[in-house]
Amino acid sequence: MADLSIRDVSFSYGETQILKDVSLHLKDQELVSLLGESGGGKTTLFHVIAGVLRPDRGQVLLNGQDITGESGHVSYMLQKDLLLPYRTIIDNVCLPLLLAGMKKKEARAKAAPNFADFGLAGTELQYPHQLSGGMRQRAALLRTYMFSLSREGSPVAALLDEPFSALDTLTRQEMHRWYLGMMEKIRLSTLFITHDIDEAILLSDRICLLTGRPGTISEEIVIERPKSKRDGFAVTEEFLEYKKRILKGLKRT
Amino acid sequence: MKAKKSGGNSLFSVTAILLILLVWQIVCSAGLVSPYLLPSPVDVVKAFISDLPLLIQNARITLIEAFVGLGLGIVIGFVFAMMMDRFEPLYKAFYPLIVLTQTIPTVAIAPLLVLWFGYEMTPKVLLIILATFFPIAVSMLDGFRSADRDTIRLLESMGASGWQIFRHVKFPGALPQFFASLRISVSYAIVTAVVAEWLGGFGGLGVYMTRVRKSFSFDKMFAVIFLISALSLLLMKLVEVIQKACMPWTKTQ
């Protein structure tokens, strides 16, 4: 059970306050999107949760444990895949296990069965530059997933910061479909950061709007439709209603 | 495509070399230059063959000096780069000093080293260390310091230690720079060994060179010059082969 909660987090860079009393709760196996305009503090919040930045005030709790300012508890994935160019895909994917002290052979054995599910079968011994952008993002996601496996007994949450925004439209749509199916399977608690409203509605259980300067959570929207029934969701009346509501919420500030 | 192109390039350069040799031979055969001042290519080849056992014997000594010096230069350069990367004050303290050592002409301190350490191998090895550790240290340091910030952060978020980040990100990332500098350093090592031997020693190509110069055997002089550049080229090629073996991911690029 991975349960991530952010309580009244505030953060400033020097004189400029970026985040003000941001609170957010991610339940186990839930996918919550954090939606907001660029430069609105999304990535700062992301770094705070990842433990790279320490907030001025507030706490980050994982399964009730205070992890504020500590790294090594949540794994994240960015727009850039950050695969190491000199490691094969399987060794890239294994990296979190190796860092946790597992033997190479053991780590590979643990990672290998996931390749088919992630649509990466046959790429194990290839190098990142031999893969397409979509494939590399899948590999990066598999690496994120392996990190959650490296902490058996203390499940982790994953942070995804615009993971698909560098891909072309068709690949992105394909990735969305794949991702929804994948999440049904691996049930990773995920905080998904994006500025793409459609993406947020399509993938999330809940959407939090981060608005204003300094940024704060102004609204929370629950997407009622079950994730298994999201095929063709994007062209429904229901979808448009959500979109209108979000646009209104983002404009208000 | 690429192989074909480089094959074409070497065809041009080989032709150019053959042309120069031909002109040289003609100039000598026609008696335009006194054979004492400029032996013909054929004379040089003859001298090379007749003195081959002696050349090999001396080359062995020079190569041993070069390898020992280069090996130590690499180790010291590597350790310096690692320490300077790890500890900022060391970087600030030693970087200017290392640059300074490079402004001292090798030829100028060689006699001092001979004076202090005698005619044996020590002064030669020391001189080679001085000449080679700089390019190694500087290139590796640049490699370490140019490691991608986002990648380091990602590994930190996975709980990687400083040493793990060095091993998985900084070190492999610096390999291309390391090999580029190693290619330069091997030829530095050979040339420096020869220069050091000029100033005193019991054997080696530099000593051989001094002897044949004193006996005005310019054909042998040319023979040893060609041998030295051939050795340098061979070693540079060897570095290339080692580089390819150490960096298998570049093969598929």
Interface residues (C-beta under 8 A of the other chain):
Chain A: A50 G51 V52 S71 G72 V74 S75 Y76 L78 K80 L82 L84 P85 Y86 R87 T88 L95 P96 L98 L99 A100 Q126 Y127 H129 Q130 F147 S150
Chain B: D148 D150 T151 R153 L154 L155 E156 S157 M158 G159 A160 Q164 H168 V169 P172 G173 L175 M247 W249 T252 Q253
